[in-house]
């Protein structure tokens, strides 16, 4: 079955530290990849997405992610986190194929806590 | 430009009652998705609807759950005879659909937090 795995469930960093959140998926075909963020008390917002082309994708607020097809990975990075980055981060995958109907498959989420 | 609206934001029901969750998509969006988030878990797909049609309900529990997206009005997720295990956050997302360059993006609402007592 298609699945998405986020390795880190809870990450605690100090401000200015670098961030990398892991995301791996299981599907051998074409995928679209997404990172969503959910700030406390708010709804999910799209951080960045990969559809095709350059595997290094830049998103909002200084985030970027790299699609490595051979590793089935789409890790999220930020060189220097801020206290305001405290949130829950979700990796999601949309698969392409005869059974695809556009649904997103989400990882279980990573809670990031940034200490001032 | 209003985003996806969901109401109510919080809903408390006693076991055996019915829960009705509403979702108004972004204006002009014709595709609606419902997801459920159980405590300590990620979002799980439930159902995908276009106007007046259910396209994919592979994530819906077989009993007690139903969804609709009528020609006019919001999409409704209905849970009959709720049980404690239905307590979760229910998120709705909408997208413009195929033929639109941003058709693959889903825009999420704030969610409805259902508590069954």
Boltz contact constraints between the chains, C-beta under 6 A:
constraints:
  - contact:
      token1: [A, 32]
      token2: [B, 104]
      max_distance: 6.0
  - contact:
      token1: [A, 43]
      token2: [B, 108]
      max_distance: 6.0
  - contact:
      token1: [A, 43]
      token2: [B, 109]
      max_distance: 6.0
  - contact:
      token1: [A, 43]
      token2: [B, 110]
      max_distance: 6.0
  - contact:
      token1: [A, 44]
      token2: [B, 108]
      max_distance: 6.0
  - contact:
      token1: [A, 101]
      token2: [B, 48]
      max_distance: 6.0
  - contact:
      token1: [A, 101]
      token2: [B, 55]
      max_distance: 6.0
  - contact:
      token1: [A, 101]
      token2: [B, 56]
      max_distance: 6.0
  - contact:
      token1: [A, 103]
      token2: [B, 45]
      max_distance: 6.0
  - contact:
      token1: [A, 103]
      token2: [B, 48]
      max_distance: 6.0
  - contact:
      token1: [A, 106]
      token2: [B, 42]
      max_distance: 6.0
  - contact:
      token1: [A, 106]
      token2: [B, 43]
      max_distance: 6.0
  - contact:
      token1: [A, 107]
      token2: [B, 42]
      max_distance: 6.0
  - contact:
      token1: [A, 108]
      token2: [B, 41]
      max_distance: 6.0
  - contact:
      token1: [A, 108]
      token2: [B, 42]
      max_distance: 6.0
  - contact:
      token1: [A, 109]
      token2: [B, 42]
      max_distance: 6.0
